[in-house]
Amino acid sequence: MRLLYVIDSLAPGGAETSLAEMAPGLAAGGVELHVLPLGDRLDLAPNLERAGAHVHVRAPRGGRVGNIRSVIEVSRSVRPQLVHTTLYEADVAGRVAARLLSIPSSSSIVNDSYGPSHYAESNAAKLHSARALDAATARLAQRFHAISRAIADSVPPRLGIPRDKVEVVPRGRDPQRFPFQAQGVRYKVRKELQIAQESPVVLALSRLEPQKGLHYLLQALAEVTKIHPAVVVVFAGRDGRAAQALRCEAAKLPCDIRFLGHRTDVADLLAASDLLCFPSEREGFGGVLIEAMAVGCPIVASSLPTTLEVLGTGESGVGRMTPAGDAVRLGKAINRALSDRRGTAARARMGRARFEELFTTDRVAARMLDFFAHVTRTGPPQSSLQ
């Protein structure tokens, strides 16, 4: 199968990283993968090219019409059997271009978009407009991939997408790149970061955006330091809209708080940490959760539907859950996780087993191959514009 995968950029975000992780499995399954990033961030292009993908770099033309033209030009050159899109600008441009060329198209739904928390952090008028365009172009696609059941149930109705057109396939990671409790890594990384070996380390892995709820982690430190005064909090991720506010708030606290920026050694950071804190207010999936499960890093997370889906619930759950936005309960959960070494170690082992059962790249790539084959079997849409 010849597949054109259109995506907003190749910056190291969740959707982009997941594409790079999945690319070797797609290639092994017989997919000739062509990737068209619409933006100028190409951080992950080398990873994709090493996996055998063809990355088509286009000078940004500005505006959605320019994006549509780029997809049309690459499509006419590549002649794909399917155009698949991920993230907003790629969805709009890719769906329109594919319909104009009578090529089947599909889209991945990767965020909890257009819900209450999205409106709370956005300009309502602009979000209404974006939602209308998303819904209008969604009618041009043949099928949709959602990265969780919660997203498949919540987002498609907001866009007028029938639920029977949506298939759920989670994200995946390579177990070889995320080894379980690798020996010696904890000591090495802590030495490099000048963190004492005995200090409790809480890690937050995400872009510094409002939806990630990272300010609740800072607020929770008032509770955490009552029991763990030597705690070190490490933020690893690109700057976003919340970056300045988080740094200002952190500067007022009597704690060791580090902002490392974007890192490529995620597995090592997880291995060096005592806990991953994931206090998001909304998520499509949470790729860092499966990375933590793979490595064996304990997890405290918001009890979002998507998070519960990844980590499990009840006796089979592998993380400690707290209500989103409750800093006090978040702090108490962190304290319990840091203090209960035996229980935390048991959850870590359960997490690795759950990862291997559900979230390896081989399993995910095989399911995505079936998804793409299903879309192409539906046949191309009708159009007179070639």
C-alpha positions in Angstrom: 0.0 0.0 0.0 1.2 3.5 -0.8 0.2 5.8 2.0 0.4 9.6 2.2 0.4 10.7 5.8 -0.3 14.4 6.3 0.5 15.9 9.7 0.8 19.5 11.0 4.6 19.2 11.7 7.3 16.8 12.8 7.9 18.6 16.1 8.3 16.1 19.0 4.7 16.1 20.2 2.5 13.1 21.1 1.0 12.5 17.6 4.3 13.1 15.8 6.2 10.8 18.2 3.6 8.1 17.8 3.9 8.3 14.0 7.7 7.9 14.2 7.3 5.0 16.6 4.8 3.2 14.3 6.7 3.8 11.1 9.0 0.7 11.3 6.0 -1.5 11.8 4.1 0.0 8.9 7.2 -0.5 6.6 7.5 -4.1 7.8 3.8 -4.6 6.9 4.3 -3.6 3.3 3.4 0.1 3.5 5.3 2.6 1.3 5.0 5.5 3.7 5.2 9.1 2.5 5.0 11.8 5.2 4.0 15.4 4.4 4.5 17.8 7.3 2.8 21.1 6.7 4.8 23.2 9.1 8.5 23.9 9.2 9.4 21.8 12.4 11.2 18.7 11.1 12.7 17.3 14.4 11.5 13.8 13.8 12.2 13.6 10.1 15.5 11.6 10.6 13.7 9.0 12.7 11.1 8.5 10.0 13.7 8.3 7.2 15.7 5.7 9.1 12.4 3.7 9.3 12.2 3.8 5.5 9.6 6.6 5.2 9.8 9.3 2.5 9.5 12.8 4.1 8.3 15.5 1.7 9.6 18.9 2.7 7.7 21.8 1.3 8.3 25.5 1.9 5.4 26.7 3.9 3.1 28.7 1.6 0.9 30.3 4.3 -2.7 29.7 4.8 -5.0 26.7 4.3 -5.2 27.2 0.5 -1.4 26.8 0.4 -1.7 23.7 2.5 -4.3 22.1 0.2 -2.1 22.9 -2.8 0.9 21.2 -1.1 -1.1 18.0 -0.4 -2.4 18.0 -4.0 1.1 18.4 -5.5 2.6 15.6 -3.4 -0.4 13.4 -4.1 0.0 13.9 -7.8 3.6 13.0 -7.5 3.3 10.0 -5.2 -0.2 8.7 -6.3 -1.1 7.3 -2.9 -3.9 4.8 -2.4 -4.9 6.6 0.8 -4.4 10.0 2.4 -4.3 9.8 6.2 -4.3 13.0 8.3 -3.5 13.9 11.9 -4.0 17.2 13.7 -6.2 20.1 12.7 -4.5 21.8 9.8 -3.5 18.5 8.2 -7.1 17.2 8.7 -8.6 20.2 6.8 -6.1 20.3 4.0 -5.7 16.6 3.6 -9.5 15.8 3.5 -10.2 18.6 0.9 -7.2 17.7 -1.3 -8.1 14.0 -1.2 -11.7 14.6 -2.2 -10.6 16.8 -5.1 -8.4 14.0 -6.3 -10.9 11.2 -5.6 -8.5 9.5 -3.2 -9.8 7.8 -0.1 -9.0 9.7 3.1 -9.0 9.0 6.8 -8.1 11.0 9.9 -6.8 10.3 13.4 -8.7 11.9 16.3 -6.0 12.4 18.9 -7.3 15.1 21.2 -10.3 15.7 23.4 -11.3 18.6 21.3 -14.3 20.9 21.6 -15.3 19.8 25.0 -15.9 22.0 28.1 -12.2 22.2 29.2 -11.1 23.1 25.6 -13.6 26.0 25.5 -12.5 27.1 29.0 -8.9 27.7 27.8 -9.8 29.1 24.3 -11.5 32.0 22.6 -15.0 30.7 22.2 -15.7 32.4 18.9 -12.5 31.1 17.3 -13.1 27.6 18.6 -16.7 27.6 17.3 -15.3 28.6 13.8 -12.6 25.9 14.0 -15.1 23.3 15.0 -17.4 24.2 12.1 -14.6 23.8 9.6 -13.5 20.5 11.2 -17.0 19.2 11.0 -17.5 20.3 7.4 -14.3 18.7 6.2 -14.9 15.5 8.3 -17.8 14.7 5.9 -15.1 14.3 3.2 -13.3 11.5 5.0 -14.2 7.8 4.7 -13.2 6.6 8.1 -11.6 7.8 11.4 -9.1 6.4 13.9 -9.4 7.4 17.5 -6.6 6.7 20.0 -8.9 5.8 22.8 -12.5 4.6 23.4 -13.2 7.7 25.4 -12.2 10.0 22.5 -14.1 7.8 20.1 -17.3 8.3 22.2 -16.9 12.0 23.0 -15.3 13.8 20.0 -17.1 12.4 16.9 -20.6 13.5 18.1 -19.3 17.1 18.4 -18.3 16.9 14.7 -21.3 15.0 13.4 -19.2 11.8 12.7 -21.2 8.6 13.0 -19.7 6.3 15.7 -19.6 3.4 13.3 -17.1 5.2 11.2 -14.6 5.3 14.1 -12.2 2.6 15.0 -10.1 2.7 18.2 -6.4 1.8 18.0 -4.1 3.1 20.9 -0.7 4.4 20.6 2.4 2.2 21.0 6.0 2.2 21.9 9.0 0.0 21.1 9.8 -2.2 24.2 13.4 -2.3 23.2 13.7 1.5 23.4 11.9 1.6 26.8 13.5 -1.3 28.8 12.1 -2.2 32.2 14.1 -0.8 35.1 17.4 -0.7 33.1 20.4 -1.2 35.4 22.7 1.8 36.1 20.5 4.4 34.4 19.2 5.9 37.6 22.6 6.6 38.9 24.0 7.9 35.6 21.2 10.4 35.0 21.0 11.7 38.5 24.7 12.2 38.5 24.5 14.2 35.2 21.6 16.3 36.6 23.4 16.7 40.0 20.5 15.2 41.9 21.3 13.2 45.0 20.7 9.5 44.7 18.5 9.4 47.8 16.3 12.4 46.8 12.7 11.6 45.8 12.2 12.8 42.2 8.9 13.6 40.6 8.9 14.0 36.9 6.4 15.8 34.6 6.8 15.0 30.9 4.8 17.3 28.6 4.7 20.5 26.7 4.0 23.4 29.1 0.4 24.0 28.1 -2.6 24.9 30.2 -4.4 21.6 29.5 -1.6 19.6 31.1 -2.6 20.9 34.6 1.1 21.3 35.6 0.2 24.2 37.9 -1.7 21.7 40.1 1.6 19.8 40.6 3.2 23.0 41.8 0.3 23.7 44.1 0.5 20.1 45.4 4.0 20.6 46.6 2.7 22.3 49.8 1.3 18.9 50.7 4.2 16.9 49.4 6.9 18.7 51.3 5.2 18.0 54.6 6.4 14.5 54.3 9.1 14.7 51.6 10.9 18.1 52.1 13.8 17.1 49.9 11.6 16.3 46.8 13.0 17.3 43.4 10.5 18.2 40.7 11.6 17.9 37.1 9.7 19.4 34.2 10.8 18.0 30.8 9.0 19.3 27.7 8.9 22.2 25.2 7.7 25.6 26.2 4.0 26.4 25.6 1.4 28.9 26.6 1.8 28.1 30.3 5.6 28.2 30.4 6.0 31.7 31.8 3.3 31.3 34.5 4.8 28.0 35.6 8.3 29.4 35.9 7.0 32.4 37.9 5.1 30.2 40.3 8.0 27.8 40.7 10.3 30.6 41.6 8.2 31.4 44.6 8.4 27.9 46.1 11.1 26.7 48.5 11.7 23.5 46.5 14.2 22.2 44.0 12.3 22.6 40.7 14.0 22.1 37.4 12.8 23.0 33.9 14.9 20.9 31.4 13.1 21.9 28.2 12.7 19.3 25.4 14.6 16.1 26.0 15.3 13.1 23.8 16.3 10.8 26.7 12.7 10.2 27.9 13.3 6.6 28.9 16.4 7.5 30.9 14.5 10.3 32.7 11.7 7.9 33.6 14.2 5.3 34.9 15.9 8.0 37.1 12.6 9.2 38.6 10.6 7.9 41.5 7.3 9.0 40.0 5.7 10.4 36.9 3.0 13.0 37.7 0.4 13.4 35.0 -2.1 16.0 36.2 -3.8 16.8 32.9 -7.2 18.4 32.6 -7.9 16.8 29.2 -6.1 14.3 27.1 -6.5 12.2 23.9 -4.4 9.4 25.3 -1.2 10.3 27.1 1.8 8.6 25.4 4.0 9.3 28.3 1.8 7.0 30.4 2.7 3.9 28.3 6.4 5.0 28.3 6.3 5.1 32.1 4.6 1.7 32.2 7.2 0.2 29.9 10.1 1.5 32.0 8.6 0.8 35.4 8.2 4.3 36.6 5.3 4.7 39.1 2.4 7.0 38.0 0.1 9.4 39.7 -2.4 10.8 37.2 -5.7 12.6 36.8 -8.7 10.2 36.7 -9.7 11.2 33.1 -11.6 8.6 31.1 -8.6 8.4 28.7 -6.2 7.9 31.6 -8.3 5.2 33.2 -8.5 3.5 29.8 -4.7 3.4 29.5 -3.8 2.5 33.2 -6.8 0.3 34.1 -9.1 0.6 37.1 -9.7 -1.2 40.4 -7.3 -4.0 41.4 -5.9 -4.1 37.9 -5.1 -0.4 37.7 -1.4 0.4 37.5 -1.4 4.0 38.6 -2.7 6.1 41.5 -5.6 8.3 40.4 -6.8 11.7 41.6 -9.6 14.0 40.4 -8.4 16.6 37.8 -7.8 20.0 39.4 -7.6 18.8 43.0 -4.1 19.9 44.1 -4.5 18.7 47.7 -5.5 15.1 46.7 -2.8 15.1 44.1 -0.2 16.0 46.8 -1.5 13.2 49.1 -1.4 10.7 46.2 2.2 11.6 45.5 3.1 11.2 49.1 1.5 7.7 49.2 3.3 6.7 46.0 6.7 7.9 47.3 6.2 6.3 50.8 4.7 2.9 49.8 7.8 1.4 48.1 6.5 -2.2 48.1 3.0 -1.3 46.7 4.6 1.0 44.1 7.0 -1.6 42.9 4.1 -4.1 42.5 2.2 -1.5 40.4 5.3 -1.0 38.3 5.6 -4.7 37.4 1.9 -4.8 36.6 2.4 -1.7 34.3 5.1 -3.5 32.3 2.8 -6.5 31.8 0.0 -4.3 30.7 2.2 -2.4 28.3 3.4 -5.6 26.7 -0.1 -6.9 26.3 -1.7 -3.8 24.8 0.8 -1.0 23.8 3.8 -2.4 21.9 4.5 -1.0 18.5 4.1 -4.4 16.8 0.5 -4.7 18.1 -0.4 -1.2 17.3 1.1 -1.2 13.8 -0.7 -4.4 12.9 -4.0 -2.9 13.9 -3.3 0.3 12.0 -2.5 -1.8 8.9 -5.9 -3.4 9.2 -7.5 0.1 9.6 -5.8 1.4 6.4 -6.7 -1.6 4.4 -10.4 -1.2 5.5 -10.4 2.4 4.3 -9.0 1.6 0.9 -11.5 -1.2 0.4 -14.3 1.3 0.7 -13.2 2.8 -2.7 -12.5 6.4 -3.6 -15.1 9.2 -3.3 -16.5 10.6 -6.5 -15.1 13.8 -7.8 -14.8 15.4 -11.2 -11.7 17.4 -10.2 -8.5 15.6 -11.1 
